[in-house]
Amino acid sequence: MWPRIGGLRTLALGTPGELRTRLNALVLAGVKTATAGLTTEYAEEGEELEHAGERLVLVDDGDALVGVVEVTGVEVVRFADVPWDFARSEGEGDRSIEEWRAGHAAYWARVGTPVTDDSEVVCIRFRLVSGGDGGITTGDLGT
């Protein structure tokens, strides 16, 4: 199970360290409004997919709250069918869908989950509810 803060699931982007710090900064700046995961990760962790309206706590390397996002959409597609519009919304600087696929395939291979064209990807779109201004309150958690 994924950690919870204030009853909400956490969103730990990338891997701890420089990558997570960079991805969190992109979310807090409003540049990153989407993220991708693999259905196999949900199965391994015994977690359900996110749903529109769900709030997630964005966390740092120590699982401390850095922001709150609200899920605006979730779609499961084949890795080969992830649309450019979604990839661009991840805000990580990819210049094409091919570049996005190459980068994500390399990332998932590095963390021990190689993907194929048929791998199921969870495409999550979200909006920042709070964070980046130091003004996060327990009210932002919706609890």
Buried (B, 14 or more C-beta within 10 A) or exposed (E): EBEEBBEBBBBBBBEEEEEBBEBBEBBBEEBBBBBBBBEBBBEEEEEEBBEEEBBBBBBBEEEEBBBBBBBBEBBEBEBEEBEEEBBBBBBBEBEEBEEBBEBBBEBBEEEEEEBEEEBBBBBBBBEBBBBBEEEBEEEBBBE
